[in-house]
Structures are given as structure tokens and as C-alpha cells.
């Protein structure tokens, strides 16, 4: 049991230390038009994410308004393990499988995503490369 706990302790993610972003005084948040129903679905998913669930309603609106539609065809990767993290993704429709490759072994299926799921925040929070590859198993509509 002690060896198992030691391994778990050594594989934990490092603490989050991010440099503050300096905003220009004339900065205006990006706004991508969406239907009200899309905005509400995105907000509900953001509330389930550790990265966004602490935001007040104004901050949630800034994030939600900035998200752009990303259409991904079945079989295409949404994110690829090892690449830099660029977006947090919200699955609006479709399904995707999540694979993790360790060493020379074949990638292993670890979970799947469906409409209502969000992913990609770990690379953004920790500044690490993507920890997994997410591949669309059907045509997907995501917000990023």
C-alpha cells in the first residue's frame, strides 16, 4: 500500500502558477454571436469545470461570448497528445474517444466524451502539453 501511495504522490500534477496577464486599457472582450440556447448550454458546462466554476455571471458571459464553434469530422482529432494547449472545449453534439499513449505502447482508450462534456483545461491550467488525444467518433460540434 505504501508503494502505491508513493507512486500516486509522484504522479500528481504540479501546482498552478501562472503569470498575470497584462491587459491593454482599451481591450474589449471578443463576442461571437450565438443563440440563447447555445449560450445556456455552454454556461452549464462551464459551471462543471474546475477552471470556470468560480467565475461570477459577468465573467462567465465573457468566456461564453468568446467561444467559437469548431466542427470536427468523425475520425479527426480535436486535440493531440503532446501538443500545446490552446483552448478549452465544450462538446455541443457528437461523441469523442480519449486516448493516452505511454512510451512505445499503443494508445489506450481511457474515456469518452458526449454532448455536455468539457475538456482541455489541464493543459491551460498547468501550461503542460496535452495529456491525451481526443478523436471524434462521430461528427462533433464543439465550442472552444
Secondary structure, 3 states (H helix, E strand, C coil): CHHHHHHHHHHCCCCCCCCCCCCCCCCCCCCCCCCHHHHHHHHHHHHCCCCCCCCCHHHHHHHHHHCCEEEECCCCEEECCCCCCCCCEEEEECEEEEEECCCCCCCEEEEEEECCCEECHHHHHHCCCCCCEEEECCCEEEEC
